[in-house]
Amino acid sequence: MRESRPDFKDIKTFEEFNTYYWFREELSQICKSLGLECSGTKKELNHVIEEYFKGNKIEKSSRKVNKKKIDVITLDTSLFECGFSFNQKFRNYFSEITETRCFKFNADMATAWRKVKRKNDENFTIKDMLDVYYGESDYAKYDNSACQWNQFLKDFCTDECSNNYSNKLKVAAILWKEIRNSKNEKIYSRELLKEYGYKIEDYCK
């Protein structure tokens, strides 16, 4: 008989929690139900839950972004001070200072902004965000593990061997967990079915 994933409230340790695969939306809902920080990447949310099991509550920031209007925005202006947002106003501003006709905020910038809000970092400036855009800052980096997982799952499902399993998602998650925690490249190959077949068999019992 297959072992189903228990409800979060029935899980006693982070180690037990980490044996199961959770989608980012599920992690966010868990954190929200516990009154914890519920925004961020999967890696960030996993950290919040890990700290929760250690007895440390990373609560959602109650800080409100400063809405005070500033006549002139400079590179030294803090993001909080100018009411920064990923809107057309700041898209136009960054387009001008980067001399990019169709400027687009990148994933690292979004990750940095979440960190700024989470840490209430009043010293983080437009210049700092510009450094993130150019890849000249390690303040925050986008966690692309979700993209890697999506590609892994897609490649697994297109392999005809996956038709042997009634629950493709679960089998893919078993394989992904193994490859995710290894130093190997995070891509699907049929060899993984042979290498970790015993784990899949245990699940299918």
C-alpha positions as CSV (number, residue, x, y, z in Angstrom):
1,M,0.0,0.0,0.0
2,R,1.3,3.4,-0.9
3,E,2.4,5.7,1.8
4,S,0.6,9.1,1.4
5,R,2.1,12.4,2.5
6,P,0.8,13.4,6.0
7,D,-0.8,16.7,6.8
8,F,1.8,19.3,7.9
9,K,0.3,19.4,11.4
10,D,1.2,15.8,11.8
11,I,4.8,16.2,10.9
12,K,7.1,16.5,13.9
13,T,10.5,17.4,12.6
14,F,12.0,19.3,9.6
15,E,13.9,16.1,8.6
16,E,10.6,14.3,8.2
17,F,9.1,17.3,6.4
18,N,12.0,17.4,4.0
19,T,11.5,13.8,2.9
20,Y,8.4,14.9,1.0
21,Y,8.1,17.1,-2.1
22,W,6.2,20.4,-1.6
23,F,5.3,22.9,-4.3
24,R,6.1,26.5,-3.6
25,E,2.4,27.4,-3.3
26,E,2.0,24.7,-0.6
27,L,5.0,26.1,1.3
28,S,3.5,29.6,1.1
29,Q,0.2,28.4,2.4
30,I,1.8,26.5,5.3
31,C,3.8,29.6,6.3
32,K,0.7,31.8,6.0
33,S,-1.3,29.5,8.3
34,L,1.5,29.7,10.9
35,G,1.7,33.4,10.7
36,L,5.2,33.3,9.2
37,E,6.8,35.0,6.2
38,C,4.9,33.5,3.3
39,S,6.5,35.3,0.3
40,G,9.8,34.4,-1.5
41,T,11.3,31.5,-3.4
42,K,11.0,27.8,-2.5
43,K,14.4,28.0,-0.9
44,E,13.5,30.9,1.2
45,L,10.2,29.4,2.3
46,N,11.9,26.1,3.2
47,H,14.3,28.1,5.4
48,V,11.4,29.8,7.2
49,I,9.9,26.3,7.9
50,E,13.2,24.9,9.0
51,E,13.6,27.8,11.5
52,Y,10.0,27.1,12.6
53,F,10.9,23.6,13.6
54,K,13.9,25.0,15.5
55,G,11.6,27.2,17.5
56,N,12.4,30.4,15.6
57,K,9.5,32.2,14.0
58,I,10.3,34.4,11.0
59,E,7.2,36.5,11.0
60,K,5.9,38.4,8.0
61,S,7.1,42.0,8.0
62,S,4.4,44.4,9.0
63,R,6.4,47.4,7.6
64,K,4.6,49.5,5.0
65,V,6.6,50.9,2.2
66,N,7.1,54.7,2.5
67,K,4.6,56.4,0.2
68,K,6.2,59.8,0.6
69,K,6.6,61.4,-2.8
70,I,10.1,62.5,-3.8
71,D,10.6,65.0,-6.5
72,V,14.0,63.8,-7.6
73,I,15.1,60.1,-7.6
74,T,18.9,59.6,-7.6
75,L,21.1,56.6,-7.5
76,D,21.6,57.2,-3.7
77,T,17.8,57.2,-3.0
78,S,16.7,54.2,-0.9
79,L,14.0,51.9,-2.3
80,F,11.8,52.5,0.7
81,E,12.2,56.3,0.5
82,C,11.0,56.5,-3.1
83,G,8.2,53.9,-2.8
84,F,9.9,51.5,-5.2
85,S,7.7,49.2,-7.2
86,F,7.9,47.1,-10.3
87,N,5.7,49.5,-12.2
88,Q,5.9,51.6,-15.4
89,K,7.3,54.6,-13.5
90,F,10.4,52.7,-12.4
91,R,10.6,50.7,-15.6
92,N,11.0,54.1,-17.4
93,Y,13.5,55.3,-14.9
94,F,15.7,52.2,-15.2
95,S,15.3,52.3,-19.0
96,E,16.7,55.8,-18.9
97,I,19.7,55.2,-16.6
98,T,20.6,51.9,-18.4
99,E,20.0,53.3,-21.8
100,T,17.8,50.3,-22.6
101,R,14.8,51.0,-24.8
102,C,12.6,48.2,-23.5
103,F,13.8,47.7,-20.0
104,K,12.7,44.6,-18.1
105,F,13.2,43.8,-14.4
106,N,15.0,40.5,-14.0
107,A,14.5,37.7,-11.5
108,D,17.5,38.7,-9.4
109,M,16.0,42.2,-9.0
110,A,12.7,40.7,-7.8
111,T,14.6,38.4,-5.3
112,A,16.5,41.4,-4.1
113,W,13.4,43.5,-3.5
114,R,11.8,40.7,-1.5
115,K,14.9,40.5,0.6
116,V,14.9,44.3,1.1
117,K,11.3,44.2,2.3
118,R,11.9,41.1,4.5
119,K,14.9,42.7,6.2
120,N,13.5,46.2,6.2
121,D,16.8,47.3,4.6
122,E,16.4,51.1,4.5
123,N,20.0,51.4,3.2
124,F,19.4,49.6,-0.1
125,T,19.5,52.1,-2.9
126,I,18.6,52.5,-6.5
127,K,22.4,52.1,-7.2
128,D,22.3,48.8,-5.3
129,M,19.4,47.6,-7.4
130,L,21.3,48.7,-10.5
131,D,24.3,46.5,-9.4
132,V,21.9,43.6,-9.1
133,Y,20.7,44.2,-12.6
134,Y,24.2,44.2,-14.0
135,G,25.1,41.1,-12.0
136,E,27.7,43.0,-10.0
137,S,26.1,42.3,-6.7
138,D,25.6,39.1,-4.7
139,Y,23.0,40.7,-2.5
140,A,20.4,38.2,-3.7
141,K,20.2,35.6,-6.4
142,Y,17.1,34.1,-7.9
143,D,16.6,30.4,-7.0
144,N,16.1,28.7,-10.3
145,S,15.4,25.3,-8.7
146,A,11.7,25.6,-9.5
147,C,12.6,26.1,-13.2
148,Q,14.9,23.1,-13.1
149,W,12.2,21.0,-11.5
150,N,9.6,22.0,-14.1
151,Q,12.0,21.0,-16.9
152,F,12.9,17.7,-15.1
153,L,9.3,16.8,-14.8
154,K,8.6,17.7,-18.4
155,D,11.5,15.5,-19.6
156,F,10.4,12.6,-17.4
157,C,6.8,12.7,-18.6
158,T,7.9,12.7,-22.3
159,D,10.0,9.6,-21.7
160,E,7.8,6.6,-22.7
161,C,9.2,4.7,-19.7
162,S,7.1,7.1,-17.5
163,N,4.0,5.4,-18.8
164,N,4.8,2.5,-16.6
165,Y,3.8,4.5,-13.5
166,S,0.3,5.5,-12.6
167,N,1.5,8.5,-10.5
168,K,4.1,10.1,-12.7
169,L,4.4,13.2,-10.5
170,K,5.3,11.2,-7.4
171,V,7.9,9.1,-9.2
172,A,9.4,12.2,-10.8
173,A,9.5,13.8,-7.3
174,I,11.4,10.7,-5.9
175,L,14.0,11.0,-8.7
176,W,14.2,14.8,-8.4
177,K,14.9,14.6,-4.6
178,E,17.8,12.3,-5.3
179,I,19.3,14.4,-8.1
180,R,18.5,17.7,-6.3
181,N,20.6,16.6,-3.2
182,S,23.5,15.4,-5.3
183,K,26.3,17.2,-7.1
184,N,25.1,15.8,-10.4
185,E,23.6,18.0,-13.1
186,K,19.9,18.7,-12.4
187,I,18.5,17.0,-15.5
188,Y,16.4,13.9,-16.2
189,S,17.9,10.8,-17.8
190,R,16.5,7.3,-18.1
191,E,19.5,6.0,-16.1
192,L,17.9,7.5,-13.0
193,L,15.1,5.0,-13.2
194,K,17.7,2.2,-12.9
195,E,19.8,3.9,-10.3
196,Y,16.9,4.7,-8.0
197,G,14.5,2.0,-9.0
198,Y,14.5,0.4,-5.5
199,K,13.2,3.7,-4.0
200,I,10.4,3.7,-6.6
201,E,9.5,0.1,-5.8
202,D,9.3,0.9,-2.1
203,Y,6.8,3.6,-2.9
204,C,4.7,1.4,-5.2
205,K,4.4,-1.4,-2.6
